[in-house]
Amino acid sequence: MSHYSAEKKPDVLPGRAQMQPEHVQPPAPSNLPDPEPTAREILQGIQDLGRRLDLLAANERVDALEVRVGSVETNVLKRLDELEQRLNASDARWRSLETLG
């Protein structure tokens, strides 16, 4: 029979104390005021806002262009319908002339 116990105890290296729960530092208070932004952070924020405004202006221009394209498309479709009607009428006239000839 062995003289070692059935339970294995955790290894503790000499010179290294195990940290006990009472030695744990409490978390820092979270109600500290936020630090003031640096000049670099302020500049970055201004540049970000500028890019957002550029995108907004671009979106407004795209919206205006979409309205204009929609109007042009409507006019083109109307003219194509008129052209189709004229071609159908012309085709009907040619067919009637072929039956006479």
Buried (B, 14 or more C-beta within 10 A) or exposed (E): EEEEEEEEEEEEEEEEEEEEEEEEEEEEEEEEEEEEEEEEEEEEEEEEEEEEEEEEEEEEEEEEEEEEEEEEEEEEEEEEEEEEEEEEEEEEEEEEEEEEE
